[in-house]
Protein backbone atom coordinates (compact mmCIF):
# COMPACT_ATOMS: atom_id res chain seq x y z
CA UNK A 1 0.00 0.00 0.00
CA UNK A 2 1.56 3.28 -1.11
CA UNK A 3 1.67 6.41 1.04
CA UNK A 4 0.43 9.37 -0.98
CA UNK A 5 2.39 12.59 -0.38
CA UNK A 6 1.51 16.19 -1.24
CA UNK A 7 3.90 18.38 -3.22
CA UNK A 8 3.92 20.97 -0.44
CA UNK A 9 5.42 18.35 1.93
CA UNK A 10 8.17 17.03 -0.36
CA UNK A 11 10.98 18.95 1.38
CA UNK A 12 10.68 16.50 4.27
CA UNK A 13 11.02 13.49 1.90
CA UNK A 14 14.25 14.27 0.04
CA UNK A 15 15.98 11.11 -1.29
CA UNK A 16 12.86 9.06 -0.51
CA UNK A 17 10.55 7.29 -2.95
CA UNK A 18 7.05 8.72 -2.79
CA UNK A 19 3.73 8.52 -4.61
CA UNK A 20 1.86 11.62 -5.78
CA UNK A 21 -1.58 11.92 -7.36
CA UNK A 22 -2.59 14.87 -9.50
CA UNK A 23 -2.68 16.34 -13.00
CA UNK A 24 -0.26 16.87 -15.88
CA UNK A 25 0.03 20.63 -16.44
CA UNK A 26 2.31 20.18 -19.46
CA UNK A 27 4.84 17.75 -20.91
CA UNK A 28 7.89 18.00 -23.14
CA UNK A 29 10.91 15.89 -23.98
CA UNK A 30 13.02 13.95 -26.43
CA UNK A 31 13.08 10.32 -27.39
CA UNK A 32 14.78 9.15 -24.21
CA UNK A 33 13.72 11.65 -21.52
CA UNK A 34 10.31 13.18 -20.82
CA UNK A 35 9.57 16.08 -18.48
CA UNK A 36 6.21 16.79 -16.91
CA UNK A 37 5.12 19.81 -14.95
CA UNK A 38 2.85 18.15 -12.43
CA UNK A 39 0.37 19.64 -9.97
CA UNK A 40 -1.71 18.16 -7.15
CA UNK A 41 -3.56 21.18 -5.77
CA UNK A 42 -0.91 21.91 -3.15
CA UNK A 43 1.77 22.99 -5.61
CA UNK A 44 3.69 22.27 -8.80
CA UNK A 45 6.79 20.11 -9.37
CA UNK A 46 8.83 18.83 -12.27
CA UNK A 47 8.76 15.09 -12.97
CA UNK A 48 11.62 13.53 -14.97
CA UNK A 49 11.09 10.17 -16.65
CA UNK A 50 14.03 8.49 -18.41
CA UNK A 51 13.33 5.59 -20.75
CA UNK A 52 15.53 3.27 -18.68
CA UNK A 53 13.87 4.19 -15.34
CA UNK A 54 10.19 3.48 -16.06
CA UNK A 55 8.34 0.59 -17.73
CA UNK A 56 8.02 0.97 -21.49
CA UNK A 57 4.23 1.33 -21.36
CA UNK A 58 4.56 4.08 -18.72
CA UNK A 59 7.02 5.97 -20.91
CA UNK A 60 4.62 5.77 -23.85
CA UNK A 61 1.78 6.95 -21.63
CA UNK A 62 3.79 10.03 -20.70
CA UNK A 63 4.80 10.73 -24.33
CA UNK A 64 1.14 10.95 -25.37
CA UNK A 65 -0.26 12.49 -22.21
CA UNK A 66 -2.73 15.30 -22.76
CA UNK A 67 -2.77 18.47 -20.68
CA UNK A 68 -4.77 18.03 -17.44
CA UNK A 69 -4.82 14.23 -17.64
CA UNK A 70 -4.92 12.82 -14.12
CA UNK A 71 -2.05 10.52 -13.16
CA UNK A 72 -0.38 8.85 -10.23
CA UNK A 73 3.39 9.26 -10.05
CA UNK A 74 5.85 7.15 -8.07
CA UNK A 75 9.44 8.33 -7.89
CA UNK A 76 12.40 9.59 -5.89
CA UNK A 77 12.50 13.13 -4.52
CA UNK A 78 15.83 14.80 -5.39
CA UNK A 79 17.23 18.30 -5.14
CA UNK A 80 17.87 20.20 -8.35
CA UNK A 81 19.16 23.74 -8.79
CA UNK A 82 17.56 24.00 -12.22
CA UNK A 83 14.11 22.79 -11.22
CA UNK A 84 11.46 25.29 -10.08
CA UNK A 85 11.27 25.10 -6.30
CA UNK A 86 14.62 23.32 -6.03
CA UNK A 87 13.16 19.78 -6.12
CA UNK A 88 12.10 17.30 -8.77
CA UNK A 89 10.81 13.74 -8.99
CA UNK A 90 12.78 11.01 -10.77
CA UNK A 91 9.91 8.81 -11.85
CA UNK A 92 9.84 5.03 -11.60
CA UNK A 93 6.11 4.54 -12.34
CA UNK A 94 3.45 6.59 -14.14
CA UNK A 95 -0.13 5.39 -13.81
CA UNK A 96 -2.82 6.98 -15.95
CA UNK A 97 -6.03 7.63 -14.02
CA UNK A 98 -8.05 9.56 -16.63
CA UNK A 99 -6.89 10.80 -20.01
CA UNK A 100 -7.76 14.37 -21.09
CA UNK A 101 -7.80 15.42 -24.73
CA UNK A 102 -8.08 18.83 -26.38
CA UNK A 103 -7.97 20.78 -23.12
CA UNK A 104 -9.45 24.17 -24.07
CA UNK A 105 -7.03 26.42 -22.15
CA UNK A 106 -3.78 25.81 -23.99
CA UNK A 107 -0.51 27.64 -23.18
CA UNK A 108 -1.26 30.29 -25.83
CA UNK A 109 -2.88 33.64 -24.98
CA UNK A 110 -6.66 33.67 -24.50
CA UNK A 111 -9.12 36.54 -24.28
CA UNK A 112 -10.83 37.46 -21.02
CA UNK A 113 -14.30 36.38 -22.19
CA UNK A 114 -12.95 32.98 -23.21
CA UNK A 115 -11.24 32.52 -19.85
CA UNK A 116 -14.34 33.61 -17.96
CA UNK A 117 -16.49 31.17 -19.96
CA UNK A 118 -14.04 28.48 -18.85
CA UNK A 119 -13.62 29.80 -15.32
CA UNK A 120 -14.11 26.29 -13.90
CA UNK A 121 -10.92 25.26 -15.71
CA UNK A 122 -9.06 28.58 -15.52
CA UNK A 123 -8.93 28.13 -11.74
CA UNK A 124 -6.36 25.37 -12.31
CA UNK A 125 -3.70 27.81 -13.56
CA UNK A 126 -0.86 28.75 -11.19
CA UNK A 127 -1.89 32.41 -11.01
CA UNK A 128 -5.53 31.70 -10.23
CA UNK A 129 -4.58 29.10 -7.62
CA UNK A 130 -2.34 31.66 -5.94
CA UNK A 131 -5.17 34.21 -5.82
CA UNK A 132 -7.52 31.62 -4.31
CA UNK A 133 -5.00 30.82 -1.58
CA UNK A 134 -4.43 34.49 -0.79
CA UNK A 135 -8.20 34.98 -0.55
CA UNK A 136 -8.36 32.03 1.86
CA UNK A 137 -5.68 33.57 4.08
CA UNK A 138 -7.43 36.97 4.00
CA UNK A 139 -10.69 35.38 5.17
CA UNK A 140 -8.91 33.45 7.92
CA UNK A 141 -7.14 36.64 9.06
CA UNK A 142 -10.48 38.45 9.24
CA UNK A 143 -12.03 35.71 11.37
CA UNK A 144 -8.99 35.50 13.62
CA UNK A 145 -8.96 39.27 14.17
CA UNK A 146 -12.54 39.38 15.36
CA UNK A 147 -12.53 36.06 17.18
CA UNK A 148 -9.41 37.04 19.13
CA UNK A 149 -10.94 40.49 19.78
CA UNK A 150 -13.86 39.07 21.73
CA UNK A 151 -16.41 39.30 18.92
CA UNK A 152 -19.25 36.82 18.41
CA UNK A 153 -20.11 35.70 14.88
CA UNK A 154 -23.85 36.17 14.32
CA UNK A 155 -25.05 35.12 10.88
CA UNK A 156 -27.48 37.52 9.23
CA UNK A 157 -30.24 36.43 6.83
CA UNK A 158 -29.87 36.59 3.07
CA UNK A 159 -33.62 37.07 2.53
CA UNK A 160 -34.80 40.40 3.94
CA UNK A 161 -38.21 42.13 3.91
CA UNK A 162 -36.83 45.68 3.57
CA UNK A 163 -34.01 47.63 2.02
CA UNK A 164 -30.91 48.69 3.93
CA UNK A 165 -29.15 51.16 1.66
CA UNK A 166 -31.30 51.91 -1.38
CA UNK A 167 -34.20 50.29 -3.22
CA UNK A 168 -32.63 50.78 -6.64
CA UNK A 169 -29.91 48.25 -5.83
CA UNK A 170 -32.11 45.42 -4.54
CA UNK A 171 -32.71 42.03 -6.10
CA UNK A 172 -36.40 41.32 -5.60
CA UNK A 173 -37.72 37.77 -5.27
CA UNK A 174 -40.95 36.02 -4.32
CA UNK A 175 -40.90 34.61 -0.81
CA UNK A 176 -43.94 32.32 -0.64
CA UNK A 177 -46.82 34.81 -0.42
CA UNK A 178 -44.60 37.82 0.31
CA UNK A 179 -42.08 39.94 -1.52
CA UNK A 180 -38.47 39.67 -0.33
CA UNK A 181 -35.06 40.99 -1.29
CA UNK A 182 -31.56 39.55 -1.38
CA UNK A 183 -29.57 41.23 1.34
CA UNK A 184 -27.48 44.29 0.52
CA UNK A 185 -25.93 44.20 3.97
CA UNK A 186 -26.21 42.38 7.29
CA UNK A 187 -25.63 45.60 9.22
CA UNK A 188 -29.10 46.14 10.67
CA UNK A 189 -29.07 42.61 12.06
CA UNK A 190 -25.53 43.04 13.37
CA UNK A 191 -26.78 46.10 15.27
CA UNK A 192 -29.37 43.91 16.98
CA UNK A 193 -26.70 41.33 17.76
CA UNK A 194 -24.31 43.83 19.34
CA UNK A 195 -27.06 44.87 21.75
CA UNK A 196 -27.07 41.24 22.90
CA UNK A 197 -23.38 40.26 22.90
CA UNK A 198 -21.65 43.65 22.87
CA UNK A 199 -19.22 42.93 20.03
CA UNK A 200 -20.72 41.12 17.05
CA UNK A 201 -19.87 40.52 13.41
CA UNK A 202 -21.58 38.92 10.46
CA UNK A 203 -19.76 37.53 7.44
CA UNK A 204 -21.47 36.38 4.28
CA UNK A 205 -22.60 37.08 0.73
CA UNK A 206 -24.34 40.33 -0.15
CA UNK A 207 -26.05 41.41 -3.35
CA UNK A 208 -26.32 44.67 -5.28
CA UNK A 209 -28.56 45.00 -8.33
CA UNK A 210 -26.58 47.86 -9.84
CA UNK A 211 -26.08 47.39 -13.57
CA UNK A 212 -22.47 48.40 -13.12
CA UNK A 213 -19.68 46.94 -15.24
CA UNK A 214 -16.69 48.68 -13.68
CA UNK A 215 -13.56 46.88 -12.55
CA UNK A 216 -14.60 47.40 -8.90
CA UNK A 217 -18.13 45.97 -8.91
CA UNK A 218 -19.72 42.54 -8.61
CA UNK A 219 -23.41 41.76 -8.16
CA UNK A 220 -22.61 39.15 -5.50
CA UNK A 221 -19.75 39.69 -3.10
CA UNK A 222 -18.65 38.82 0.43
CA UNK A 223 -18.59 41.35 3.22
CA UNK A 224 -17.62 41.26 6.88
CA UNK A 225 -19.55 43.65 9.11
CA UNK A 226 -18.61 44.19 12.77
CA UNK A 227 -20.85 46.16 15.12
CA UNK A 228 -19.82 47.31 18.60
CA UNK A 229 -21.96 48.68 21.43
CA UNK A 230 -20.66 51.83 23.18
CA UNK A 231 -18.28 52.61 20.32
CA UNK A 232 -17.94 56.02 18.63
CA UNK A 233 -16.53 56.99 15.23
CA UNK A 234 -12.97 57.25 16.56
CA UNK A 235 -13.11 53.69 17.87
CA UNK A 236 -14.66 52.54 14.60
CA UNK A 237 -11.74 53.96 12.61
CA UNK A 238 -9.23 52.32 14.98
CA UNK A 239 -10.99 48.96 14.64
CA UNK A 240 -11.00 49.08 10.84
CA UNK A 241 -7.36 50.15 10.65
CA UNK A 242 -6.38 47.29 12.93
CA UNK A 243 -8.26 44.80 10.77
CA UNK A 244 -6.58 45.89 7.54
CA UNK A 245 -3.13 45.82 9.10
CA UNK A 246 -3.80 42.36 10.58
CA UNK A 247 -4.82 41.08 7.14
CA UNK A 248 -1.67 42.46 5.50
CA UNK A 249 0.59 40.99 8.19
CA UNK A 250 -0.93 37.54 7.77
CA UNK A 251 -0.74 37.59 3.96
CA UNK A 252 2.90 38.70 4.02
CA UNK A 253 3.69 35.98 6.57
CA UNK A 254 1.83 33.06 5.00
CA UNK A 255 1.76 33.79 1.26
CA UNK A 256 5.26 34.77 0.02
CA UNK A 257 5.20 32.05 -2.65
CA UNK A 258 1.74 33.04 -3.87
CA UNK A 259 2.68 36.73 -3.95
CA UNK A 260 5.76 35.81 -5.99
CA UNK A 261 3.64 33.75 -8.40
CA UNK A 262 1.40 36.74 -9.16
CA UNK A 263 4.49 39.02 -9.21
CA UNK A 264 3.14 41.31 -6.50
CA UNK A 265 5.55 43.97 -5.28
CA UNK A 266 5.23 43.68 -1.50
CA UNK A 267 6.84 47.01 -0.60
CA UNK A 268 3.55 48.96 -0.83
CA UNK A 269 1.92 46.34 1.42
CA UNK A 270 4.74 46.56 3.95
CA UNK A 271 4.16 50.31 4.08
CA UNK A 272 0.54 49.72 5.19
CA UNK A 273 1.66 48.16 8.48
CA UNK A 274 4.40 50.73 9.10
CA UNK A 275 2.14 53.14 10.99
CA UNK A 276 -1.31 54.68 11.45
CA UNK A 277 -3.49 55.60 8.49
CA UNK A 278 -3.86 59.31 7.69
CA UNK A 279 -7.31 60.72 8.49
CA UNK A 280 -8.85 63.59 6.55
CA UNK A 281 -12.32 65.10 6.43
CA UNK A 282 -14.59 64.96 3.40
CA UNK A 283 -14.14 68.73 3.08
CA UNK A 284 -10.34 68.35 3.00
CA UNK A 285 -10.71 65.65 0.35
CA UNK A 286 -12.86 67.98 -1.76
CA UNK A 287 -10.12 70.61 -1.55
CA UNK A 288 -7.58 68.02 -2.74
CA UNK A 289 -9.73 67.32 -5.78
CA UNK A 290 -10.15 70.99 -6.58
CA UNK A 291 -6.42 71.58 -6.21
CA UNK A 292 -5.92 68.72 -8.68
CA UNK A 293 -8.10 70.53 -11.21
CA UNK A 294 -11.30 68.54 -10.66
CA UNK A 295 -14.54 70.52 -10.86
CA UNK A 296 -16.14 69.00 -7.75
CA UNK A 297 -19.13 70.31 -5.80
CA UNK A 298 -19.25 69.95 -2.02
CA UNK A 299 -22.15 67.57 -1.36
CA UNK A 300 -21.47 65.21 -4.25
CA UNK A 301 -20.29 61.67 -3.67
CA UNK A 302 -16.85 60.56 -4.81
CA UNK A 303 -16.55 58.49 -7.96
CA UNK A 304 -13.83 55.96 -8.67
CA UNK A 305 -11.62 58.56 -10.39
CA UNK A 306 -12.01 60.94 -7.43
CA UNK A 307 -11.05 58.22 -4.94
CA UNK A 308 -7.97 57.43 -7.00
CA UNK A 309 -6.81 61.06 -6.98
CA UNK A 310 -7.29 61.29 -3.21
CA UNK A 311 -5.60 57.97 -2.40
CA UNK A 312 -2.60 58.76 -4.62
CA UNK A 313 -1.65 61.48 -2.14
CA UNK A 314 -0.80 58.82 0.45
CA UNK A 315 1.43 55.74 0.67
CA UNK A 316 -1.07 53.74 2.72
CA UNK A 317 -4.87 53.62 3.09
CA UNK A 318 -6.47 56.96 3.92
CA UNK A 319 -9.56 57.38 6.09
CA UNK A 320 -12.01 60.01 4.86
CA UNK A 321 -14.64 60.99 7.44
CA UNK A 322 -17.58 63.37 7.81
CA UNK A 323 -19.49 62.99 4.53
CA UNK A 324 -22.55 65.14 3.74
CA UNK A 325 -25.76 63.97 5.42
CA UNK A 326 -27.68 64.19 2.15
CA UNK A 327 -25.73 61.39 0.44
CA UNK A 328 -25.64 58.91 3.32
CA UNK A 329 -28.20 56.40 4.67
CA UNK A 330 -30.74 57.22 7.38
CA UNK A 331 -29.02 55.23 10.13
CA UNK A 332 -25.79 57.25 10.23
CA UNK A 333 -25.43 59.60 13.19
CA UNK A 334 -25.40 63.28 12.36
CA UNK A 335 -22.44 65.17 13.74
CA UNK A 336 -23.62 67.03 16.89
CA UNK A 337 -21.47 70.06 16.00
CA UNK A 338 -22.41 70.14 12.32
CA UNK A 339 -25.67 68.57 11.19
CA UNK A 340 -24.65 68.87 7.54
CA UNK A 341 -22.29 65.92 7.94
CA UNK A 342 -22.53 62.50 9.53
CA UNK A 343 -20.11 60.62 11.77
CA UNK A 344 -19.01 58.20 9.09
CA UNK A 345 -15.81 57.09 7.42
CA UNK A 346 -14.61 55.39 4.25
CA UNK A 347 -11.18 53.83 3.89
CA UNK A 348 -9.62 54.27 0.46
CA UNK A 349 -6.94 51.79 -0.54
CA UNK A 350 -3.80 53.06 -2.28
CA UNK A 351 -2.62 52.15 -5.78
CA UNK A 352 -5.95 53.19 -7.29
CA UNK A 353 -8.21 50.61 -5.62
CA UNK A 354 -10.61 53.00 -3.92
CA UNK A 355 -13.06 52.26 -1.13
CA UNK A 356 -12.60 48.97 0.70
CA UNK A 357 -14.30 49.94 3.98
CA UNK A 358 -17.40 51.99 4.70
CA UNK A 359 -18.70 52.56 8.21
CA UNK A 360 -20.18 54.96 10.71
CA UNK A 361 -21.41 55.64 14.17
CA UNK A 362 -25.12 54.74 14.15
CA UNK A 363 -27.90 57.07 15.26
CA UNK A 364 -29.14 55.89 18.66
CA UNK A 365 -31.80 58.55 19.25
CA UNK A 366 -35.34 57.45 18.35
CA UNK A 367 -36.66 60.90 17.39
CA UNK A 368 -33.67 61.67 15.20
CA UNK A 369 -33.77 58.36 13.35
CA UNK A 370 -37.52 58.67 12.76
CA UNK A 371 -36.95 62.11 11.23
CA UNK A 372 -34.18 60.70 9.04
CA UNK A 373 -36.46 57.88 7.88
CA UNK A 374 -39.16 60.41 6.99
CA UNK A 375 -36.64 62.37 4.89
CA UNK A 376 -35.70 59.15 3.11
CA UNK A 377 -39.41 58.33 2.58
CA UNK A 378 -39.12 55.07 4.51
CA UNK A 379 -42.14 53.65 6.31
CA UNK A 380 -41.34 53.09 10.03
CA UNK A 381 -43.78 50.16 10.03
CA UNK A 382 -41.30 48.25 7.88
CA UNK A 383 -38.57 48.77 10.47
CA UNK A 384 -40.39 48.14 13.76
CA UNK A 385 -37.93 45.51 14.92
CA UNK A 386 -35.01 47.81 14.09
CA UNK A 387 -36.62 50.72 15.92
CA UNK A 388 -37.04 48.46 18.98
CA UNK A 389 -33.27 48.70 19.35
CA UNK A 390 -33.80 52.42 20.09
CA UNK A 391 -36.81 51.80 22.34
CA UNK A 392 -35.25 49.26 24.65
CA UNK A 393 -31.85 50.19 26.04
CA UNK A 394 -30.44 52.23 23.17
CA UNK A 395 -26.71 53.00 23.34
CA UNK A 396 -24.10 54.65 21.10
CA UNK A 397 -22.71 52.07 18.71
CA UNK A 398 -20.70 51.88 15.50
CA UNK A 399 -19.61 49.48 12.80
CA UNK A 400 -18.41 49.09 9.25
CA UNK A 401 -18.33 46.77 6.27
CA UNK A 402 -15.20 45.49 4.52
CA UNK A 403 -15.57 44.00 1.03
CA UNK A 404 -13.50 40.86 0.62
CA UNK A 405 -13.23 41.02 -3.17
CA UNK A 406 -11.96 44.60 -3.29
CA UNK A 407 -9.46 43.72 -0.57
CA UNK A 408 -8.24 40.72 -2.55
CA UNK A 409 -7.99 42.85 -5.71
CA UNK A 410 -5.85 45.43 -3.92
CA UNK A 411 -3.57 42.96 -2.12
CA UNK A 412 -3.02 40.97 -5.33
CA UNK A 413 -2.94 44.14 -7.48
CA UNK A 414 -5.49 42.70 -9.89
CA UNK A 415 -6.89 44.81 -12.72
CA UNK A 416 -10.49 43.61 -12.11
CA UNK A 417 -12.46 42.12 -9.22
CA UNK A 418 -13.68 39.24 -11.40
CA UNK A 419 -10.48 37.30 -10.57
CA UNK A 420 -10.93 37.71 -6.80
CA UNK A 421 -13.77 35.20 -6.37
CA UNK A 422 -13.93 31.64 -7.74
CA UNK A 423 -17.12 32.15 -9.75
CA UNK A 424 -17.89 35.87 -10.18
CA UNK A 425 -21.36 37.22 -10.78
CA UNK A 426 -21.56 40.29 -13.01
CA UNK A 427 -24.52 41.98 -14.74
CA UNK A 428 -23.65 40.08 -17.92
CA UNK A 429 -22.43 36.85 -16.34
CA UNK A 430 -24.38 34.16 -14.48
CA UNK A 431 -22.34 31.15 -15.65
CA UNK A 432 -20.42 29.02 -14.96
Secondary structure, DSSP 8 states (H G I E B T S, - for coil): ---B--GGGGGGGTTSEEEEEEEEEEEEE-SSEEEEEEE-SS-EEEEEEETTTS-HHHHHHHHT--TT-EEEEEEEEEE-SSSGGGEEEEEEEEEEEE---S-SS-SS---HHHHHHTHHHHTTSHHHHHHHHHHHHHHHHHHHHHHHTT-EE----SEESS-SS-GGG--EEEETTEEEEE-S-SHHHHHHHHHHHSEEEEEEEEE------STT--SEEEEEEEEEET--HHHHHHHHHHHHHHHHHHHHHH-HHHHHHTT---HHHHHHTTS--EEEEHHHHHHHHHHTT----TT----HHHHHHHHTT-SS-EEEE--BGGGS-TTB-EETTEEEEESEEEEEETTTTEEEEEEEEE---HHHHHHHHHHTT--GGGGHHHHHHHHSS---EEEEEEEHHHHHHHHHT-S-GGGSSTT--BTTB---
